[in-house]
Amino acid sequence: MDAKRPEEMHAKSQTRVNYRLPIVIEGDDASGIPFRLSTFVENVTRRGAFVESTLNFKEGGLLGLVDEANGDHRLGYGQIVWIREPGEKPSGVGMRLVGDNAKWMDYLIAHSVREIDIEEGGDD
């Protein structure tokens, strides 16, 4: 029997959409050192995402998610549920949102609408 990768086990629970969005994450790395990092999320869902990063994390850790375009707008918090190690492409963490996801959904919808508008030539 083949062992499943952590991201494959978690992917079954929700429909994921391959969609790359800029975001800022903040928290403590695996060594307890605070950080704030501009990066990208992809494979988004209503309740989580894959966050690209080469930092060292530990499962169960919390990440603050901040709107990249508005550094004061916190979107919520995510708990790390699996880690894709550096050397794999791309490295990062799978996380699920903790608590209310309303701001996260607003963020996803706003970026989706912006992308549709750009594709249709609305930002000329």
C-alpha positions in Angstrom: 0.0 0.0 0.0 1.4 3.4 -1.0 1.8 6.0 1.8 0.0 9.2 1.0 1.7 12.6 1.3 0.3 14.9 4.0 -1.1 17.3 1.4 -2.9 14.5 -0.3 -4.6 13.4 2.9 -5.8 16.9 3.7 -6.8 17.7 0.1 -9.7 15.2 0.2 -11.5 17.1 2.9 -12.1 20.3 0.8 -12.2 21.4 -2.7 -9.0 23.3 -3.5 -8.6 25.9 -6.2 -5.2 26.5 -7.7 -5.0 30.2 -7.3 -1.9 32.2 -6.4 -2.4 35.2 -4.2 0.1 37.6 -2.5 -0.1 37.5 1.3 1.9 38.4 4.4 2.4 35.8 7.0 3.6 36.5 10.5 4.3 34.4 13.6 7.2 32.4 15.1 9.3 29.9 13.1 10.2 26.5 14.5 12.9 28.0 16.7 10.5 30.6 18.2 12.0 33.5 16.2 9.3 36.0 15.2 9.0 36.9 11.5 6.9 38.8 9.0 7.2 37.6 5.4 5.6 38.6 2.1 4.9 35.4 0.1 2.1 33.7 -1.8 -0.7 31.3 -1.0 -2.0 28.8 -3.5 -4.4 25.8 -3.5 -6.9 28.0 -1.6 -10.1 26.8 0.1 -12.8 28.4 2.2 -10.9 27.2 5.3 -7.2 27.2 4.4 -4.4 27.3 1.9 -0.9 26.2 1.0 1.5 29.0 1.9 4.9 29.1 0.1 7.9 29.6 2.4 11.4 28.3 2.9 11.3 29.1 6.7 11.3 26.2 9.2 7.9 25.6 10.8 6.4 23.0 13.1 3.0 21.4 12.8 0.4 23.0 15.0 2.1 26.4 14.8 -0.1 29.5 14.1 0.4 31.9 11.3 -1.2 35.4 11.2 -2.5 36.1 7.6 -2.4 39.7 6.5 -3.6 41.3 3.3 -0.5 42.0 1.2 -1.9 45.2 -0.3 -3.0 46.5 3.1 -0.6 45.6 5.9 -3.0 46.6 8.6 -5.8 44.3 7.4 -5.6 40.9 9.2 -7.4 38.2 7.4 -7.3 35.7 10.2 -5.0 33.0 11.6 -4.0 29.6 10.2 -2.8 26.5 12.0 -0.1 24.5 10.2 -1.4 21.0 9.5 1.4 19.7 7.2 4.8 20.8 6.0 6.4 20.5 2.5 10.1 20.5 3.2 12.7 22.7 1.3 13.9 20.9 -1.7 10.4 20.0 -2.7 8.8 22.4 -5.1 7.6 24.7 -3.8 8.3 24.3 -0.1 5.8 25.7 2.5 3.0 24.7 4.7 -0.6 23.6 4.4 -2.7 25.4 7.0 -6.3 25.6 8.0 -8.0 28.7 9.2 -8.8 29.0 12.9 -12.0 30.8 13.8 -14.2 32.9 11.6 -13.3 32.8 7.9 -15.4 35.8 6.7 -12.4 38.1 6.1 -10.6 35.2 4.3 -13.6 34.7 2.0 -13.8 38.4 1.3 -10.1 38.4 0.4 -10.5 35.4 -2.0 -13.6 36.9 -3.6 -12.1 40.4 -4.1 -9.0 38.8 -5.8 -11.2 36.6 -8.0 -13.2 39.5 -9.2 -10.1 41.6 -9.8 -8.6 38.7 -11.9 -11.9 38.4 -14.0 -11.9 42.2 -14.5 -8.2 42.1 -15.7 -8.9 39.2 -18.0 -11.9 41.0 -19.6 -9.8 44.2 -20.0 -11.3 46.2 -17.2 -8.0 47.6 -16.0 -7.0 49.4 -19.2 
